[in-house]
Amino acid sequence: MALLFLIPLCIIMLFGLAGYGFGSLGRVGIGQASRALRLRSGAAILGAITVALYTWGLLHLAGAVIGADGTGASGSPRPSCRTADQDLWSTVVDSRVDYLPLRFVCETSDGGSYVPGYIGPAAAAFGLSATVCAAAAAVESERRARR
């Protein structure tokens, strides 16, 4: 159910961050922008990419949740939990969604779990890059204020 609220929220955040990042640079121009402004704009753009990747992952999760319905002739094992290891299929008893990190988890009867091979670490890498840019912008702004 949280997927229904997160997807539109992420889309709004995506356009807000991209608008700030590109709008700030567009008003001044890349050549005339200060280093702090370029770093802040870069952090916003990287943040927008992070949110876009997270939203893409949410859409994949929504498909996995719908596919995990488990009804009909192809319902067992759950289509979202199928892997190359067919022995694992018979042990699947339930599934859940984790939002941080974003993943679809298949619970097995022996108390274990596994994550199918989608939803990669790209959003985490861009998120870290955005955080580094934002921190560098803060340091640059502080340095300029002390002058």
N, C-alpha and C positions, 0 to 999 in steps of 0.2 A: 504494500500500500504506500510506503514511503517513496517508491519509485515514481508514483503519480505526482508527487509534490517536488521531488528533487529535479526531475528533468526540466520542467519549466523554469525553476529557480536557477538552474545552471545556465540555461539559455539566456536569461536576463543578465546574469553575471558575465557571461561571455561577451555580449554586446556592450555592456558597461565598461569592462576592462579594455576591450579593443577600441571603443570610442575614445576613452581617455588617452590611451597610448598613442593612437594615430592622430587624434585631434590635437594633443599637446604639441606633437612634432609638426603637424601641419600648420598651426597658427604661427609658429616662429620660423620654421624651416630647419632642416637637419643641420645645415652649415652654421646657422646662427644660434643654435640651441646650446645652452651650457652643458657641461658634462653631467651635472646632477639631473637636469631635465632629460637628457638622453638616457641616463640610467633608470630614472623613474618610468619613462615611457617604455623602455625595454622591459622593465619588470612587469609593467601592465600588459604588454603584448605577450610576454612569456606566460604570465598568469592566464591570459585569455586562451592561449594554446593548451595550457594545463586543464582548464575548465572544459575546453572542447574535447580533449581526449577523455576526460572523466565522463562527460555527457555521452560520448560514443560508447564507453564502457557500460554506462547505465542502460543505453539502448540494447546492447548485447545481453545484459542481465535481464532486462524485461523480456527479451525473446527466450532466454533460458528458463525463466520462471514460467512463462506461458507453455514452453515445451516440457516442463517438469510436471505438467498436469497428470500424466500417467494414466490416461484413459484410452480405451480403444485397444485394438489388436497390437499396436506397436507401443503400448504404454509401459510394458515392463521389459527391460529396465527403462527408467526415465530417459528420454532422448538426450536431455542435457547432461546426463551423467555417463553417457557411453564413451568408452575409451578403447584403445587398441587391446587392452587386457580384458578379455571377455569373462574371465573368472571373477573379476571385480564386479561385474554387472549384477550377479545374483545376490551380492551382499548389500546392495544399496537399499536402505530403509527410509531415508528421508533426505531432504535438502534444505539449505538455508542460504540467505544472502548476507554477506558481510560488506559494509560500505567503506570501511577503512581498514585494511586495504580492500579495494573493490574486487570482489570475487564471488563466484557461485560455488558453494561447498556441498559435496555429496557425502552424506553420513552413511557409514556402513554398519552392519549388524554387530560387528565385533567391537564397536565403540570408536573406531577410527574414522577418518574422513580423507577425502582427496579433493583437489581442485582441478577441474578440466582445464585444458591448455589455452584458454582465451583470457583476455583482460591482462595485458602486459604491463611492464613497469615504466612505460614511456611517460605517463602522467607524473609519476614520482620524479623522474629526471627533469622534466620541464618545471615542475613545482620547485625543486631544489634550485634550479637555475634562476627562477623568478625571485626566490628568497635571497639568493646571493646578490642579484642586481639591486633589489630593494635595500639590502644592507649597505651595499656600496654607495647607493644614492644618499642614504642617511649619513654615512661617513663623509661623503663629499659635501653635503649641505652643511654639516657641522664644521668642517674644515673651512669652508668659505665664510661662515658666520664668525669665526674666530679671527679672520683677517681684518 
